[in-house]
Amino acid sequence: MTPADMHILVLAGGLSAERDVSLRSGRRVAEALRDGGHIVEVADIDSGLLDRLKSDPPAAVVPLVHGAAGEDGALRDVLDALNIVYVGSTGDACRAAFDKPAAAARMRSHGINVPPSVALPHSTFRDLGATSVLDAFASSLGLPLVVKPTRGGSALGVSIVNDIQELSAAMVGAFAYGDIVMLEQYIRGVEIAVSILDDGTTATALPAVEIQPDAMFYDYQCRYTAGATEFFVPARLDVSVIESASEIALAAHRELGLRDWSRADMIVDSAGQVHVLEMCVAPGMTETSLYPQAVIAAGFDLGDITARLVRTAIDRAKS
C-alpha cells in the first residue's frame, strides 16, 4: 500500500478530563503522518463517528483518545464490531491495563515489581468511616502515600500525602475522577518512562526517558507545560539498571497482552530496583510527551513509526 492509498483516520478528543491532551496528541501524529505523504483525517468521538466509519472506512484508525473514552477497551470493541482496522491494543488488553489495581495484581502475579497498594471504593470510605479506614491504611502502607484514581491518566486527581491530616482531602480530590481510589506506597527515586514499539514480530524497548519535574511529582502541569520538567534521554542511570527497566517494561507489555505501542511508567529507587507504577495503552504524543522523545532518541521519525504500525495493523487484519 502506497502513501497515497493509505487513508488514515486519527481519533482524538472525547469527553474525558484529558480531552485537550488527546487533541494535541492527535494533531501532532496527524501532522507527522502527512509529512510522510499519507492521507490523514482527524475525527472526534461523537454521535456521527460510526456512520462515518461505515460509509467511508479508512485503511486504519489510530486511536489517540486518552482517558476512559479511549483506553477502557470500549472504543476498541466498537472498532472490532465494525471490522475497522486500528493501531493499538485490543479491548480486553486495554481493560487489563487501564484498571490500575487489576493491572498491578496481574503484573505482581507474574513477578513484576509494583508498589504495595490497596483499592478503596467510595462506599467503603463512606460506610466504615473515613477516619478509621484511612488510619488503618496509612498504618499498613506507611507514609508518604500516593493517592490516585484507579482509572484515568495524566496524573489527574493524583496527590502525594506526607501527613495523615492531608489524606482525607486527597481522597476527596481523587474521588472527583472516579468511584474507586488507589492508595499506593510512595517510592522515592528517579522517575523514568520506557516506551515499547511492537511491530508484531519484535517488541523493542526505546531509550528510557528520565523525568525531573519542578514540582514534588510529575503532575498534570509538569507533563504538559513547556519548561516545567527537565527530561534526559537516555536516562542518567547505570546501563544495568536501564537494561533491567527495559526488560521489565517488555515483560509488562507482554503479560498484559498489549500490542503495537505502550509506555511503562516507573520509579528506580536508591538501590537500583525498578518499580512499575502503571502501563499506558495510548501514550501521549504531545510536544512534551514521553513516547515521542523516546522515538526521536532512538533515531526514528514519529510519522514513520506510526505508519509502520498502521501497516502492521493492516497486515494483522488480513491474516
Order of alpha helices (4+ residues) and beta strands (2+ residues): beta-alpha-beta-alpha-beta-alpha-alpha-alpha-alpha-beta-alpha-alpha-beta-beta-alpha-beta-beta-beta-beta-alpha-beta-alpha-beta-beta-alpha-alpha
